[in-house]
Amino acid sequence: MKVVINDCYGGFGLSDIALEEYKNRKGITDPNFYYYDIPRDCPVLVEMVEGGGVEGTFSELKIVEIPDDVNWYIEEYDGMEHVAERHRTWR
């Protein structure tokens, strides 16, 4: 599975043009739809990132490949992200 993350300090983001392209490809007409609504494993997003030139002002997008059966989430520090596996915890 391919997952898109931000690989620099600043945070995940798409340019305005890339967001409009994504919405067009997916047929999204909701004016309140924003880039943070996009699932990071969306094949359309992955394809756009592979094509390049879609980053927002403070982002550097990267594709991380993980096994299909991993229960994953994105963890971040000051906008720099990595994919982590969920584990059980108790208190």
PDB file of N, CA, C and O in Angstrom:
ATOM      1  N   MET A   1       0.846  -1.171   0.000  1.00  0.00           N
ATOM      2  CA  MET A   1       0.000   0.000   0.000  1.00  0.00           C
ATOM      3  C   MET A   1       0.896   1.241   0.000  1.00  0.00           C
ATOM      4  O   MET A   1       1.945   1.267   0.644  1.00  0.00           O
ATOM      5  N   LYS A   2       0.466   2.251  -0.725  1.00  0.00           N
ATOM      6  CA  LYS A   2       1.205   3.506  -0.775  1.00  0.00           C
ATOM      7  C   LYS A   2       0.450   4.564   0.025  1.00  0.00           C
ATOM      8  O   LYS A   2      -0.768   4.702  -0.085  1.00  0.00           O
ATOM      9  N   VAL A   3       1.217   5.315   0.844  1.00  0.00           N
ATOM     10  CA  VAL A   3       0.648   6.353   1.695  1.00  0.00           C
ATOM     11  C   VAL A   3       1.455   7.626   1.471  1.00  0.00           C
ATOM     12  O   VAL A   3       2.684   7.583   1.419  1.00  0.00           O
ATOM     13  N   VAL A   4       0.774   8.752   1.340  1.00  0.00           N
ATOM     14  CA  VAL A   4       1.440  10.041   1.136  1.00  0.00           C
ATOM     15  C   VAL A   4       1.657  10.714   2.485  1.00  0.00           C
ATOM     16  O   VAL A   4       0.738  10.824   3.296  1.00  0.00           O
ATOM     17  N   ILE A   5       2.900  11.165   2.711  1.00  0.00           N
ATOM     18  CA  ILE A   5       3.227  11.904   3.933  1.00  0.00           C
ATOM     19  C   ILE A   5       3.984  13.178   3.562  1.00  0.00           C
ATOM     20  O   ILE A   5       4.460  13.333   2.437  1.00  0.00           O
ATOM     21  N   ASN A   6       4.080  14.074   4.523  1.00  0.00           N
ATOM     22  CA  ASN A   6       4.905  15.262   4.367  1.00  0.00           C
ATOM     23  C   ASN A   6       6.282  14.965   4.953  1.00  0.00           C
ATOM     24  O   ASN A   6       6.387  14.454   6.068  1.00  0.00           O
ATOM     25  N   ASP A   7       7.333  15.283   4.209  1.00  0.00           N
ATOM     26  CA  ASP A   7       8.697  14.925   4.607  1.00  0.00           C
ATOM     27  C   ASP A   7       9.538  16.144   4.962  1.00  0.00           C
ATOM     28  O   ASP A   7      10.756  16.122   4.779  1.00  0.00           O
ATOM     29  N   CYS A   8       8.914  17.205   5.466  1.00  0.00           N
ATOM     30  CA  CYS A   8       9.660  18.375   5.929  1.00  0.00           C
ATOM     31  C   CYS A   8       8.842  19.060   7.015  1.00  0.00           C
ATOM     32  O   CYS A   8       7.654  18.784   7.178  1.00  0.00           O
ATOM     33  N   TYR A   9       9.483  19.952   7.752  1.00  0.00           N
ATOM     34  CA  TYR A   9       8.750  20.724   8.752  1.00  0.00           C
ATOM     35  C   TYR A   9       7.809  21.677   8.033  1.00  0.00           C
ATOM     36  O   TYR A   9       8.179  22.261   7.015  1.00  0.00           O
ATOM     37  N   GLY A  10       6.620  21.840   8.540  1.00  0.00           N
ATOM     38  CA  GLY A  10       5.650  22.738   7.940  1.00  0.00           C
ATOM     39  C   GLY A  10       4.273  22.124   7.879  1.00  0.00           C
ATOM     40  O   GLY A  10       3.317  22.728   8.366  1.00  0.00           O
ATOM     41  N   GLY A  11       4.136  20.943   7.298  1.00  0.00           N
ATOM     42  CA  GLY A  11       2.839  20.281   7.280  1.00  0.00           C
ATOM     43  C   GLY A  11       2.386  19.868   5.907  1.00  0.00           C
ATOM     44  O   GLY A  11       2.788  20.447   4.898  1.00  0.00           O
ATOM     45  N   PHE A  12       1.537  18.851   5.881  1.00  0.00           N
ATOM     46  CA  PHE A  12       0.965  18.335   4.652  1.00  0.00           C
ATOM     47  C   PHE A  12       0.104  19.398   3.990  1.00  0.00           C
ATOM     48  O   PHE A  12      -0.643  20.109   4.662  1.00  0.00           O
ATOM     49  N   GLY A  13       0.208  19.502   2.689  1.00  0.00           N
ATOM     50  CA  GLY A  13      -0.645  20.427   1.958  1.00  0.00           C
ATOM     51  C   GLY A  13      -0.488  20.265   0.464  1.00  0.00           C
ATOM     52  O   GLY A  13       0.547  19.807  -0.022  1.00  0.00           O
ATOM     53  N   LEU A  14      -1.517  20.642  -0.253  1.00  0.00           N
ATOM     54  CA  LEU A  14      -1.493  20.657  -1.711  1.00  0.00           C
ATOM     55  C   LEU A  14      -1.612  22.103  -2.173  1.00  0.00           C
ATOM     56  O   LEU A  14      -2.169  22.947  -1.471  1.00  0.00           O
ATOM     57  N   SER A  15      -1.087  22.377  -3.351  1.00  0.00           N
ATOM     58  CA  SER A  15      -1.293  23.695  -3.935  1.00  0.00           C
ATOM     59  C   SER A  15      -2.768  23.840  -4.281  1.00  0.00           C
ATOM     60  O   SER A  15      -3.483  22.843  -4.388  1.00  0.00           O
ATOM     61  N   ASP A  16      -3.223  25.064  -4.455  1.00  0.00           N
ATOM     62  CA  ASP A  16      -4.621  25.299  -4.814  1.00  0.00           C
ATOM     63  C   ASP A  16      -4.956  24.622  -6.143  1.00  0.00           C
ATOM     64  O   ASP A  16      -6.039  24.059  -6.301  1.00  0.00           O
ATOM     65  N   ILE A  17      -4.034  24.679  -7.087  1.00  0.00           N
ATOM     66  CA  ILE A  17      -4.249  24.060  -8.395  1.00  0.00           C
ATOM     67  C   ILE A  17      -4.359  22.542  -8.251  1.00  0.00           C
ATOM     68  O   ILE A  17      -5.224  21.921  -8.870  1.00  0.00           O
ATOM     69  N   ALA A  18      -3.491  21.945  -7.441  1.00  0.00           N
ATOM     70  CA  ALA A  18      -3.526  20.497  -7.234  1.00  0.00           C
ATOM     71  C   ALA A  18      -4.816  20.072  -6.542  1.00  0.00           C
ATOM     72  O   ALA A  18      -5.385  19.034  -6.881  1.00  0.00           O
ATOM     73  N   LEU A  19      -5.283  20.857  -5.579  1.00  0.00           N
ATOM     74  CA  LEU A  19      -6.533  20.532  -4.899  1.00  0.00           C
ATOM     75  C   LEU A  19      -7.696  20.547  -5.891  1.00  0.00           C
ATOM     76  O   LEU A  19      -8.543  19.654  -5.864  1.00  0.00           O
ATOM     77  N   GLU A  20      -7.743  21.540  -6.754  1.00  0.00           N
ATOM     78  CA  GLU A  20      -8.801  21.600  -7.758  1.00  0.00           C
ATOM     79  C   GLU A  20      -8.707  20.421  -8.724  1.00  0.00           C
ATOM     80  O   GLU A  20      -9.731  19.867  -9.123  1.00  0.00           O
ATOM     81  N   GLU A  21      -7.487  20.034  -9.103  1.00  0.00           N
ATOM     82  CA  GLU A  21      -7.291  18.880  -9.974  1.00  0.00           C
ATOM     83  C   GLU A  21      -7.792  17.606  -9.290  1.00  0.00           C
ATOM     84  O   GLU A  21      -8.463  16.786  -9.917  1.00  0.00           O
ATOM     85  N   TYR A  22      -7.469  17.442  -8.016  1.00  0.00           N
ATOM     86  CA  TYR A  22      -7.937  16.281  -7.255  1.00  0.00           C
ATOM     87  C   TYR A  22      -9.461  16.251  -7.249  1.00  0.00           C
ATOM     88  O   TYR A  22     -10.065  15.216  -7.531  1.00  0.00           O
ATOM     89  N   LYS A  23     -10.085  17.387  -6.927  1.00  0.00           N
ATOM     90  CA  LYS A  23     -11.546  17.446  -6.872  1.00  0.00           C
ATOM     91  C   LYS A  23     -12.158  17.113  -8.233  1.00  0.00           C
ATOM     92  O   LYS A  23     -13.168  16.414  -8.305  1.00  0.00           O
ATOM     93  N   ASN A  24     -11.554  17.606  -9.300  1.00  0.00           N
ATOM     94  CA  ASN A  24     -12.050  17.297 -10.645  1.00  0.00           C
ATOM     95  C   ASN A  24     -11.952  15.807 -10.941  1.00  0.00           C
ATOM     96  O   ASN A  24     -12.893  15.209 -11.462  1.00  0.00           O
ATOM     97  N   ARG A  25     -10.810  15.207 -10.607  1.00  0.00           N
ATOM     98  CA  ARG A  25     -10.618  13.771 -10.872  1.00  0.00           C
ATOM     99  C   ARG A  25     -11.590  12.909 -10.085  1.00  0.00           C
ATOM    100  O   ARG A  25     -12.033  11.871 -10.575  1.00  0.00           O
ATOM    101  N   LYS A  26     -11.926  13.324  -8.879  1.00  0.00           N
ATOM    102  CA  LYS A  26     -12.815  12.556  -8.008  1.00  0.00           C
ATOM    103  C   LYS A  26     -14.283  12.964  -8.159  1.00  0.00           C
ATOM    104  O   LYS A  26     -15.159  12.318  -7.582  1.00  0.00           O
ATOM    105  N   GLY A  27     -14.567  14.026  -8.924  1.00  0.00           N
ATOM    106  CA  GLY A  27     -15.939  14.480  -9.095  1.00  0.00           C
ATOM    107  C   GLY A  27     -16.504  15.144  -7.858  1.00  0.00           C
ATOM    108  O   GLY A  27     -17.710  15.072  -7.618  1.00  0.00           O
ATOM    109  N   ILE A  28     -15.662  15.788  -7.069  1.00  0.00           N
ATOM    110  CA  ILE A  28     -16.078  16.432  -5.820  1.00  0.00           C
ATOM    111  C   ILE A  28     -16.509  17.864  -6.124  1.00  0.00           C
ATOM    112  O   ILE A  28     -15.755  18.637  -6.715  1.00  0.00           O
ATOM    113  N   THR A  29     -17.733  18.208  -5.712  1.00  0.00           N
ATOM    114  CA  THR A  29     -18.252  19.554  -5.958  1.00  0.00           C
ATOM    115  C   THR A  29     -18.449  20.352  -4.673  1.00  0.00           C
ATOM    116  O   THR A  29     -18.816  21.526  -4.722  1.00  0.00           O
ATOM    117  N   ASP A  30     -18.209  19.729  -3.538  1.00  0.00           N
ATOM    118  CA  ASP A  30     -18.385  20.390  -2.236  1.00  0.00           C
ATOM    119  C   ASP A  30     -17.382  21.539  -2.103  1.00  0.00           C
ATOM    120  O   ASP A  30     -16.176  21.293  -2.115  1.00  0.00           O
ATOM    121  N   PRO A  31     -17.849  22.790  -1.977  1.00  0.00           N
ATOM    122  CA  PRO A  31     -16.914  23.916  -1.853  1.00  0.00           C
ATOM    123  C   PRO A  31     -16.160  23.916  -0.525  1.00  0.00           C
ATOM    124  O   PRO A  31     -15.161  24.622  -0.387  1.00  0.00           O
ATOM    125  N   ASN A  32     -16.622  23.134   0.455  1.00  0.00           N
ATOM    126  CA  ASN A  32     -15.958  23.059   1.758  1.00  0.00           C
ATOM    127  C   ASN A  32     -14.963  21.906   1.848  1.00  0.00           C
ATOM    128  O   ASN A  32     -14.419  21.646   2.921  1.00  0.00           O
ATOM    129  N   PHE A  33     -14.719  21.215   0.746  1.00  0.00           N
ATOM    130  CA  PHE A  33     -13.750  20.118   0.728  1.00  0.00           C
ATOM    131  C   PHE A  33     -12.359  20.726   0.679  1.00  0.00           C
ATOM    132  O   PHE A  33     -12.090  21.620  -0.123  1.00  0.00           O
ATOM    133  N   TYR A  34     -11.466  20.227   1.552  1.00  0.00           N
ATOM    134  CA  TYR A  34     -10.114  20.767   1.626  1.00  0.00           C
ATOM    135  C   TYR A  34      -9.116  19.620   1.595  1.00  0.00           C
ATOM    136  O   TYR A  34      -9.507  18.463   1.752  1.00  0.00           O
ATOM    137  N   TYR A  35      -7.860  19.910   1.399  1.00  0.00           N
ATOM    138  CA  TYR A  35      -6.859  18.853   1.243  1.00  0.00           C
ATOM    139  C   TYR A  35      -6.763  17.941   2.450  1.00  0.00           C
ATOM    140  O   TYR A  35      -6.417  16.771   2.290  1.00  0.00           O
ATOM    141  N   TYR A  36      -7.049  18.416   3.638  1.00  0.00           N
ATOM    142  CA  TYR A  36      -6.972  17.545   4.818  1.00  0.00           C
ATOM    143  C   TYR A  36      -8.113  16.520   4.853  1.00  0.00           C
ATOM    144  O   TYR A  36      -8.109  15.626   5.700  1.00  0.00           O
ATOM    145  N   ASP A  37      -9.084  16.639   3.950  1.00  0.00           N
ATOM    146  CA  ASP A  37     -10.171  15.657   3.841  1.00  0.00           C
ATOM    147  C   ASP A  37      -9.772  14.451   2.980  1.00  0.00           C
ATOM    148  O   ASP A  37     -10.509  13.467   2.920  1.00  0.00           O
ATOM    149  N   ILE A  38      -8.635  14.519   2.327  1.00  0.00           N
ATOM    150  CA  ILE A  38      -8.215  13.465   1.401  1.00  0.00           C
ATOM    151  C   ILE A  38      -7.558  12.325   2.175  1.00  0.00           C
ATOM    152  O   ILE A  38      -6.622  12.565   2.937  1.00  0.00           O
ATOM    153  N   PRO A  39      -8.027  11.093   1.995  1.00  0.00           N
ATOM    154  CA  PRO A  39      -7.342   9.954   2.619  1.00  0.00           C
ATOM    155  C   PRO A  39      -5.935   9.828   2.034  1.00  0.00           C
ATOM    156  O   PRO A  39      -5.758   9.899   0.818  1.00  0.00           O
ATOM    157  N   ARG A  40      -4.964   9.649   2.873  1.00  0.00           N
ATOM    158  CA  ARG A  40      -3.571   9.638   2.429  1.00  0.00           C
ATOM    159  C   ARG A  40      -3.208   8.436   1.585  1.00  0.00           C
ATOM    160  O   ARG A  40      -2.171   8.431   0.922  1.00  0.00           O
ATOM    161  N   ASP A  41      -4.060   7.408   1.601  1.00  0.00           N
ATOM    162  CA  ASP A  41      -3.796   6.236   0.767  1.00  0.00           C
ATOM    163  C   ASP A  41      -4.668   6.238  -0.493  1.00  0.00           C
ATOM    164  O   ASP A  41      -4.765   5.220  -1.179  1.00  0.00           O
ATOM    165  N   CYS A  42      -5.298   7.364  -0.797  1.00  0.00           N
ATOM    166  CA  CYS A  42      -6.150   7.483  -1.981  1.00  0.00           C
ATOM    167  C   CYS A  42      -5.296   7.316  -3.245  1.00  0.00           C
ATOM    168  O   CYS A  42      -4.312   8.035  -3.420  1.00  0.00           O
ATOM    169  N   PRO A  43      -5.658   6.383  -4.122  1.00  0.00           N
ATOM    170  CA  PRO A  43      -4.883   6.154  -5.341  1.00  0.00           C
ATOM    171  C   PRO A  43      -4.741   7.396  -6.222  1.00  0.00           C
ATOM    172  O   PRO A  43      -3.714   7.569  -6.878  1.00  0.00           O
ATOM    173  N   VAL A  44      -5.752   8.258  -6.246  1.00  0.00           N
ATOM    174  CA  VAL A  44      -5.660   9.485  -7.046  1.00  0.00           C
ATOM    175  C   VAL A  44      -4.605  10.416  -6.455  1.00  0.00           C
ATOM    176  O   VAL A  44      -3.813  10.995  -7.198  1.00  0.00           O
ATOM    177  N   LEU A  45      -4.581  10.567  -5.141  1.00  0.00           N
ATOM    178  CA  LEU A  45      -3.564  11.396  -4.491  1.00  0.00           C
ATOM    179  C   LEU A  45      -2.181  10.824  -4.751  1.00  0.00           C
ATOM    180  O   LEU A  45      -1.261  11.563  -5.100  1.00  0.00           O
ATOM    181  N   VAL A  46      -2.023   9.522  -4.586  1.00  0.00           N
ATOM    182  CA  VAL A  46      -0.726   8.879  -4.810  1.00  0.00           C
ATOM    183  C   VAL A  46      -0.255   9.138  -6.247  1.00  0.00           C
ATOM    184  O   VAL A  46       0.905   9.484  -6.471  1.00  0.00           O
ATOM    185  N   GLU A  47      -1.147   8.971  -7.202  1.00  0.00           N
ATOM    186  CA  GLU A  47      -0.809   9.191  -8.607  1.00  0.00           C
ATOM    187  C   GLU A  47      -0.374  10.641  -8.856  1.00  0.00           C
ATOM    188  O   GLU A  47       0.583  10.888  -9.590  1.00  0.00           O
ATOM    189  N   MET A  48      -1.072  11.588  -8.246  1.00  0.00           N
ATOM    190  CA  MET A  48      -0.714  12.994  -8.416  1.00  0.00           C
ATOM    191  C   MET A  48       0.645  13.297  -7.804  1.00  0.00           C
ATOM    192  O   MET A  48       1.433  14.032  -8.399  1.00  0.00           O
ATOM    193  N   VAL A  49       0.936  12.750  -6.636  1.00  0.00           N
ATOM    194  CA  VAL A  49       2.229  12.975  -5.988  1.00  0.00           C
ATOM    195  C   VAL A  49       3.343  12.335  -6.809  1.00  0.00           C
ATOM    196  O   VAL A  49       4.424  12.908  -6.941  1.00  0.00           O
ATOM    197  N   GLU A  50       3.088  11.156  -7.358  1.00  0.00           N
ATOM    198  CA  GLU A  50       4.091  10.505  -8.212  1.00  0.00           C
ATOM    199  C   GLU A  50       4.397  11.359  -9.436  1.00  0.00           C
ATOM    200  O   GLU A  50       5.521  11.340  -9.938  1.00  0.00           O
ATOM    201  N   GLY A  51       3.410  12.107  -9.921  1.00  0.00           N
ATOM    202  CA  GLY A  51       3.610  12.985 -11.073  1.00  0.00           C
ATOM    203  C   GLY A  51       4.386  14.242 -10.727  1.00  0.00           C
ATOM    204  O   GLY A  51       4.988  14.859 -11.605  1.00  0.00           O
ATOM    205  N   GLY A  52       4.379  14.627  -9.459  1.00  0.00           N
ATOM    206  CA  GLY A  52       5.150  15.774  -8.989  1.00  0.00           C
ATOM    207  C   GLY A  52       4.435  17.105  -9.145  1.00  0.00           C
ATOM    208  O   GLY A  52       3.445  17.228  -9.866  1.00  0.00           O
ATOM    209  N   GLY A  53       4.971  18.097  -8.445  1.00  0.00           N
ATOM    210  CA  GLY A  53       4.489  19.465  -8.561  1.00  0.00           C
ATOM    211  C   GLY A  53       3.165  19.765  -7.905  1.00  0.00           C
ATOM    212  O   GLY A  53       2.478  20.696  -8.328  1.00  0.00           O
ATOM    213  N   VAL A  54       2.775  19.021  -6.891  1.00  0.00           N
ATOM    214  CA  VAL A  54       1.467  19.228  -6.253  1.00  0.00           C
ATOM    215  C   VAL A  54       1.573  19.798  -4.841  1.00  0.00           C
ATOM    216  O   VAL A  54       0.550  20.089  -4.221  1.00  0.00           O
ATOM    217  N   GLU A  55       2.778  19.960  -4.329  1.00  0.00           N
ATOM    218  CA  GLU A  55       2.968  20.375  -2.937  1.00  0.00           C
ATOM    219  C   GLU A  55       2.450  21.783  -2.678  1.00  0.00           C
ATOM    220  O   GLU A  55       2.469  22.654  -3.548  1.00  0.00           O
ATOM    221  N   GLY A  56       1.988  21.968  -1.448  1.00  0.00           N
ATOM    222  CA  GLY A  56       1.638  23.295  -0.975  1.00  0.00           C
ATOM    223  C   GLY A  56       2.897  24.049  -0.599  1.00  0.00           C
ATOM    224  O   GLY A  56       4.003  23.525  -0.732  1.00  0.00           O
ATOM    225  N   THR A  57       2.734  25.276  -0.130  1.00  0.00           N
ATOM    226  CA  THR A  57       3.858  26.161   0.176  1.00  0.00           C
ATOM    227  C   THR A  57       4.833  25.579   1.185  1.00  0.00           C
ATOM    228  O   THR A  57       6.045  25.711   1.009  1.00  0.00           O
ATOM    229  N   PHE A  58       4.341  24.939   2.234  1.00  0.00           N
ATOM    230  CA  PHE A  58       5.206  24.449   3.302  1.00  0.00           C
ATOM    231  C   PHE A  58       5.231  22.933   3.376  1.00  0.00           C
ATOM    232  O   PHE A  58       5.281  22.371   4.470  1.00  0.00           O
ATOM    233  N   SER A  59       5.197  22.262   2.231  1.00  0.00           N
ATOM    234  CA  SER A  59       5.190  20.808   2.248  1.00  0.00           C
ATOM    235  C   SER A  59       6.142  20.232   1.206  1.00  0.00           C
ATOM    236  O   SER A  59       6.457  20.858   0.194  1.00  0.00           O
ATOM    237  N   GLU A  60       6.576  19.034   1.494  1.00  0.00           N
ATOM    238  CA  GLU A  60       7.405  18.238   0.585  1.00  0.00           C
ATOM    239  C   GLU A  60       6.842  16.824   0.683  1.00  0.00           C
ATOM    240  O   GLU A  60       7.143  16.089   1.624  1.00  0.00           O
ATOM    241  N   LEU A  61       6.032  16.456  -0.285  1.00  0.00           N
ATOM    242  CA  LEU A  61       5.302  15.199  -0.195  1.00  0.00           C
ATOM    243  C   LEU A  61       6.144  14.020  -0.661  1.00  0.00           C
ATOM    244  O   LEU A  61       6.950  14.121  -1.586  1.00  0.00           O
ATOM    245  N   LYS A  62       5.925  12.902   0.018  1.00  0.00           N
ATOM    246  CA  LYS A  62       6.685  11.687  -0.226  1.00  0.00           C
ATOM    247  C   LYS A  62       5.720  10.507  -0.120  1.00  0.00           C
ATOM    248  O   LYS A  62       4.752  10.549   0.638  1.00  0.00           O
ATOM    249  N   ILE A  63       5.998   9.461  -0.887  1.00  0.00           N
ATOM    250  CA  ILE A  63       5.190   8.248  -0.820  1.00  0.00           C
ATOM    251  C   ILE A  63       5.951   7.188  -0.044  1.00  0.00           C
ATOM    252  O   ILE A  63       7.113   6.903  -0.330  1.00  0.00           O
ATOM    253  N   VAL A  64       5.277   6.608   0.943  1.00  0.00           N
ATOM    254  CA  VAL A  64       5.843   5.543   1.750  1.00  0.00           C
ATOM    255  C   VAL A  64       5.061   4.272   1.431  1.00  0.00           C
ATOM    256  O   VAL A  64       3.831   4.285   1.411  1.00  0.00           O
ATOM    257  N   GLU A  65       5.770   3.179   1.183  1.00  0.00           N
ATOM    258  CA  GLU A  65       5.108   1.900   0.931  1.00  0.00           C
ATOM    259  C   GLU A  65       5.122   1.072   2.202  1.00  0.00           C
ATOM    260  O   GLU A  65       6.161   0.893   2.837  1.00  0.00           O
ATOM    261  N   ILE A  66       3.935   0.564   2.565  1.00  0.00           N
ATOM    262  CA  ILE A  66       3.798  -0.262   3.752  1.00  0.00           C
ATOM    263  C   ILE A  66       3.028  -1.535   3.381  1.00  0.00           C
ATOM    264  O   ILE A  66       2.318  -1.546   2.374  1.00  0.00           O
ATOM    265  N   PRO A  67       3.152  -2.598   4.166  1.00  0.00           N
ATOM    266  CA  PRO A  67       2.378  -3.812   3.888  1.00  0.00           C
ATOM    267  C   PRO A  67       0.883  -3.533   3.959  1.00  0.00           C
ATOM    268  O   PRO A  67       0.434  -2.710   4.757  1.00  0.00           O
ATOM    269  N   ASP A  68       0.117  -4.222   3.123  1.00  0.00           N
ATOM    270  CA  ASP A  68      -1.334  -4.009   3.047  1.00  0.00           C
ATOM    271  C   ASP A  68      -2.066  -4.301   4.355  1.00  0.00           C
ATOM    272  O   ASP A  68      -3.104  -3.694   4.620  1.00  0.00           O
ATOM    273  N   ASP A  69      -1.558  -5.207   5.172  1.00  0.00           N
ATOM    274  CA  ASP A  69      -2.284  -5.626   6.371  1.00  0.00           C
ATOM    275  C   ASP A  69      -1.960  -4.805   7.617  1.00  0.00           C
ATOM    276  O   ASP A  69      -2.400  -5.155   8.712  1.00  0.00           O
ATOM    277  N   VAL A  70      -1.207  -3.733   7.472  1.00  0.00           N
ATOM    278  CA  VAL A  70      -0.818  -2.919   8.622  1.00  0.00           C
ATOM    279  C   VAL A  70      -1.943  -1.957   8.998  1.00  0.00           C
ATOM    280  O   VAL A  70      -2.507  -1.285   8.135  1.00  0.00           O
ATOM    281  N   ASN A  71      -2.263  -1.897  10.280  1.00  0.00           N
ATOM    282  CA  ASN A  71      -3.218  -0.925  10.803  1.00  0.00           C
ATOM    283  C   ASN A  71      -2.405   0.335  11.119  1.00  0.00           C
ATOM    284  O   ASN A  71      -1.775   0.423  12.173  1.00  0.00           O
ATOM    285  N   TRP A  72      -2.421   1.285  10.222  1.00  0.00           N
ATOM    286  CA  TRP A  72      -1.496   2.418  10.274  1.00  0.00           C
ATOM    287  C   TRP A  72      -2.191   3.737  10.601  1.00  0.00           C
ATOM    288  O   TRP A  72      -3.411   3.873  10.516  1.00  0.00           O
ATOM    289  N   TYR A  73      -1.365   4.686  10.974  1.00  0.00           N
ATOM    290  CA  TYR A  73      -1.801   6.065  11.140  1.00  0.00           C
ATOM    291  C   TYR A  73      -0.603   6.958  10.871  1.00  0.00           C
ATOM    292  O   TYR A  73       0.535   6.487  10.842  1.00  0.00           O
ATOM    293  N   ILE A  74      -0.854   8.237  10.674  1.00  0.00           N
ATOM    294  CA  ILE A  74       0.226   9.182  10.416  1.00  0.00           C
ATOM    295  C   ILE A  74       0.518   9.938  11.697  1.00  0.00           C
ATOM    296  O   ILE A  74      -0.374  10.514  12.318  1.00  0.00           O
ATOM    297  N   GLU A  75       1.774   9.923  12.075  1.00  0.00           N
ATOM    298  CA  GLU A  75       2.232  10.651  13.245  1.00  0.00           C
ATOM    299  C   GLU A  75       3.078  11.820  12.758  1.00  0.00           C
ATOM    300  O   GLU A  75       3.784  11.702  11.756  1.00  0.00           O
ATOM    301  N   GLU A  76       3.011  12.940  13.458  1.00  0.00           N
ATOM    302  CA  GLU A  76       3.781  14.097  13.000  1.00  0.00           C
ATOM    303  C   GLU A  76       4.391  14.874  14.161  1.00  0.00           C
ATOM    304  O   GLU A  76       3.919  14.823  15.297  1.00  0.00           O
ATOM    305  N   TYR A  77       5.453  15.591  13.828  1.00  0.00           N
ATOM    306  CA  TYR A  77       6.098  16.500  14.769  1.00  0.00           C
ATOM    307  C   TYR A  77       6.443  17.762  13.993  1.00  0.00           C
ATOM    308  O   TYR A  77       7.252  17.711  13.067  1.00  0.00           O
ATOM    309  N   ASP A  78       5.850  18.883  14.349  1.00  0.00           N
ATOM    310  CA  ASP A  78       6.043  20.155  13.654  1.00  0.00           C
ATOM    311  C   ASP A  78       5.798  20.037  12.151  1.00  0.00           C
ATOM    312  O   ASP A  78       6.440  20.719  11.352  1.00  0.00           O
ATOM    313  N   GLY A  79       4.877  19.179  11.784  1.00  0.00           N
ATOM    314  CA  GLY A  79       4.520  19.027  10.380  1.00  0.00           C
ATOM    315  C   GLY A  79       5.260  17.944   9.641  1.00  0.00           C
ATOM    316  O   GLY A  79       4.810  17.516   8.578  1.00  0.00           O
ATOM    317  N   MET A  80       6.400  17.473  10.173  1.00  0.00           N
ATOM    318  CA  MET A  80       7.127  16.369   9.547  1.00  0.00           C
ATOM    319  C   MET A  80       6.447  15.073   9.984  1.00  0.00           C
ATOM    320  O   MET A  80       6.242  14.837  11.175  1.00  0.00           O
ATOM    321  N   GLU A  81       6.104  14.244   9.010  1.00  0.00           N
ATOM    322  CA  GLU A  81       5.286  13.071   9.290  1.00  0.00           C
ATOM    323  C   GLU A  81       6.011  11.759   9.037  1.00  0.00           C
ATOM    324  O   GLU A  81       6.996  11.697   8.302  1.00  0.00           O
ATOM    325  N   HIS A  82       5.492  10.717   9.668  1.00  0.00           N
ATOM    326  CA  HIS A  82       5.893   9.344   9.350  1.00  0.00           C
ATOM    327  C   HIS A  82       4.682   8.435   9.582  1.00  0.00           C
ATOM    328  O   HIS A  82       3.745   8.786  10.300  1.00  0.00           O
ATOM    329  N   VAL A  83       4.730   7.274   8.960  1.00  0.00           N
ATOM    330  CA  VAL A  83       3.659   6.301   9.122  1.00  0.00           C
ATOM    331  C   VAL A  83       4.028   5.393  10.286  1.00  0.00           C
ATOM    332  O   VAL A  83       5.150   4.891  10.357  1.00  0.00           O
ATOM    333  N   ALA A  84       3.089   5.182  11.192  1.00  0.00           N
ATOM    334  CA  ALA A  84       3.314   4.325  12.353  1.00  0.00           C
ATOM    335  C   ALA A  84       2.240   3.246  12.383  1.00  0.00           C
ATOM    336  O   ALA A  84       1.145   3.427  11.852  1.00  0.00           O
ATOM    337  N   GLU A  85       2.568   2.135  13.004  1.00  0.00           N
ATOM    338  CA  GLU A  85       1.614   1.047  13.171  1.00  0.00           C
ATOM    339  C   GLU A  85       0.897   1.201  14.494  1.00  0.00           C
ATOM    340  O   GLU A  85       1.519   1.506  15.512  1.00  0.00           O
ATOM    341  N   ARG A  86      -0.412   0.993  14.485  1.00  0.00           N
ATOM    342  CA  ARG A  86      -1.184   1.081  15.731  1.00  0.00           C
ATOM    343  C   ARG A  86      -0.892  -0.123  16.617  1.00  0.00           C
ATOM    344  O   ARG A  86      -0.787  -1.252  16.137  1.00  0.00           O
ATOM    345  N   HIS A  87      -0.765   0.131  17.902  1.00  0.00           N
ATOM    346  CA  HIS A  87      -0.574  -0.922  18.885  1.00  0.00           C
ATOM    347  C   HIS A  87      -1.578  -0.717  20.006  1.00  0.00           C
ATOM    348  O   HIS A  87      -2.125   0.375  20.162  1.00  0.00           O
ATOM    349  N   ARG A  88      -1.815  -1.736  20.768  1.00  0.00           N
ATOM    350  CA  ARG A  88      -2.734  -1.613  21.881  1.00  0.00           C
ATOM    351  C   ARG A  88      -2.000  -1.037  23.075  1.00  0.00           C
ATOM    352  O   ARG A  88      -0.841  -1.369  23.325  1.00  0.00           O
ATOM    353  N   THR A  89      -2.676  -0.178  23.807  1.00  0.00           N
ATOM    354  CA  THR A  89      -2.123   0.382  25.046  1.00  0.00           C
ATOM    355  C   THR A  89      -3.205   0.385  26.109  1.00  0.00           C
ATOM    356  O   THR A  89      -4.393   0.457  25.793  1.00  0.00           O
ATOM    357  N   TRP A  90      -2.796   0.307  27.373  1.00  0.00           N
ATOM    358  CA  TRP A  90      -3.717   0.364  28.499  1.00  0.00           C
ATOM    359  C   TRP A  90      -3.154   1.314  29.543  1.00  0.00           C
ATOM    360  O   TRP A  90      -1.948   1.554  29.602  1.00  0.00           O
ATOM    361  N   ARG A  91      -4.045   1.846  30.362  1.00  0.00           N
ATOM    362  CA  ARG A  91      -3.621   2.713  31.483  1.00  0.00           C
ATOM    363  C   ARG A  91      -4.212   2.171  32.747  1.00  0.00           C
ATOM    364  O   ARG A  91      -3.995   2.733  33.821  1.00  0.00           O
TER     365      ARG A  91
END
